[in-house]
């Protein structure tokens, strides 16, 4: 008897294995209890699988919205015009896969592992692609974006951007540490470390050179870039030591990068960009703070940890700069959350709030809550006093242990403030859960690129931080050596250290241990089919259990909740017996007259994989007229 099951998700109901999470069938840790009555909690539960699916849809080759993208390539957005984001950015891809690595380290999902390893394979190749920034050993790693087929982009752009190699190194370092801990030392040593070393070499050579900022608009020095460069060198040095490899350039340059990082501090807040005529109030500072969050560093101010007085003072300055700027923030009192954009002077696409910036404002506060709980106390200084008094008027300078009422009151206020940013994102997210790049400053409607991968990733990292903050003892943060591996030099010394670089042509990944082949495989069907109101897409096939081509009674309705004018996606996931062979077609039905339209051409055919480590498969298709 053929075993089949069509998987669906009801809005507002949390499931641990989501049909939407194909092609990876990722397990989502529960973040609420079923009895909750808080609308935010219910929305988070519904949005989580949608956001994960939004990420996976944008990763080639099986992502439903990543048509033509190579294996492991992360596209920024399916949008191909106004704006055209159908490229892979080194920065965005690294940030996205870093979340997937953290999730894999917690859950050991083999499907997710394949995506991570495909990404690493793709990056080894992309490092070798000559481009307008140079070649592997002559600055080419600073090229910000490439085409989704892995070829160079040769149009005009803000290049170089020096944050990408640092972020990619950090992502690969995180996965390499997991591999070493799970008996894969030799693969790291022979294949993964050389990829990381290329990026670290780029950082040590070019950290003191000018760069385009996070937003690709101004050239100079960027807090975000310097912060992630220091993190990469510190973690790179620790990994090298673990491998018994030299990384003398990491050790010589990391202290100087840390020293330079201090120049962004004005005494009262972070100046996000040096060499720019803008105000310096910029969400790039918040994004840099959360990206370099170190659970072992406490509230270290020199690395701008989320709970440090420097980070909190800057959080307030950035958020407050948008209070009177956007119409949707009007009448929101001080001390309550507001929509956050990139920087106050922004005019790109109209200069609106960004989902990822608003989510980052929440994430920093959740990270701070985690750190205070871990430390067992929180400290209010003259620098951070204004931040705390906005949320808790009675706050005064001092240190408060977590068994005191003041600690409880302040942390409750900070948590409510952090949740407020999520509630705003909830308010301005469309009913279907899709996250664009921006939302309108006037009415909150989605603006600019649709299905932005970074928006989905930012949602997932924010709620992950929230989960850890609410239950630190049960958190699954991957504890690595602290980012802070060097002392701050007395004097900053502009310097650089070159090389080594070498291409990595092939990685032989360890085969997963297999006890027996899977009995069933989750097969996801994706089809791009433009429809009109009252018209739905269905799946029919040759299997007797489904009526043998019975289009009227047994066809499976596909889901259209991710449909858009850019990617008219219909999809569904079916559980099939491993090794099963079948033929199928897509049909469309009209509600009004019940007419059935079959797609043209011969029947499509598929054989369900029967390999040991394959538990899911994906079929991508385009409607054939």
HELIX and SHEET records of a PDB file:
HELIX    1   1 UNK A   19  UNK A   21  5                                   3    
HELIX    2   2 UNK A   39  UNK A   57  1                                  19    
HELIX    3   3 UNK A   90  UNK A  107  1                                  18    
HELIX    4   4 UNK A  110  UNK A  126  1                                  17    
HELIX    5   5 UNK A  140  UNK A  142  5                                   3    
HELIX    6   6 UNK A  164  UNK A  181  1                                  18    
HELIX    7   7 UNK A  185  UNK A  187  1                                   3    
HELIX    8   8 UNK A  188  UNK A  192  3                                   5    
HELIX    9   9 UNK A  193  UNK A  206  1                                  14    
HELIX   10  10 UNK A  223  UNK A  243  1                                  21    
HELIX   11  11 UNK A  248  UNK A  261  1                                  14    
HELIX   12  12 UNK A  262  UNK A  264  5                                   3    
HELIX   13  13 UNK A  284  UNK A  291  1                                   8    
HELIX   14  14 UNK A  309  UNK A  320  1                                  12    
HELIX   15  15 UNK A  327  UNK A  329  5                                   3    
HELIX   16  16 UNK A  348  UNK A  350  5                                   3    
HELIX   17  17 UNK A  355  UNK A  375  1                                  21    
HELIX   18  18 UNK A  385  UNK A  391  1                                   7    
HELIX   19  19 UNK A  405  UNK A  427  1                                  23    
HELIX   20  20 UNK A  453  UNK A  470  1                                  18    
HELIX   21  21 UNK A  472  UNK A  474  5                                   3    
HELIX   22  22 UNK A  544  UNK A  546  5                                   3    
SHEET    1   A 4 UNK A   5  UNK A   7  0                                        
SHEET    2   A 4 UNK A 569  UNK A 577 -1                                        
SHEET    3   A 4 UNK A 520  UNK A 528 -1                                        
SHEET    4   A 4 UNK A 616  UNK A 622  1                                        
SHEET    1   B 2 UNK A  87  UNK A  89  0                                        
SHEET    2   B 2 UNK A 145  UNK A 147 -1                                        
SHEET    1   C 3 UNK A 211  UNK A 212  0                                        
SHEET    2   C 3 UNK A 219  UNK A 222 -1                                        
SHEET    3   C 3 UNK A 273  UNK A 274 -1                                        
SHEET    1   D 3 UNK A 353  UNK A 354  0                                        
SHEET    2   D 3 UNK A 438  UNK A 439 -1                                        
SHEET    3   D 3 UNK A 446  UNK A 447 -1                                        
SHEET    1   E 2 UNK A 377  UNK A 380  0                                        
SHEET    2   E 2 UNK A 398  UNK A 401 -1                                        
SHEET    1   F 4 UNK A 556  UNK A 557  0                                        
SHEET    2   F 4 UNK A 535  UNK A 541 -1                                        
SHEET    3   F 4 UNK A 581  UNK A 590 -1                                        
SHEET    4   F 4 UNK A 596  UNK A 598 -1                                        
SHEET    1   G 4 UNK A 556  UNK A 557  0                                        
SHEET    2   G 4 UNK A 535  UNK A 541 -1                                        
SHEET    3   G 4 UNK A 581  UNK A 590 -1                                        
SHEET    4   G 4 UNK A 604  UNK A 607 -1                                        
END                                                                             
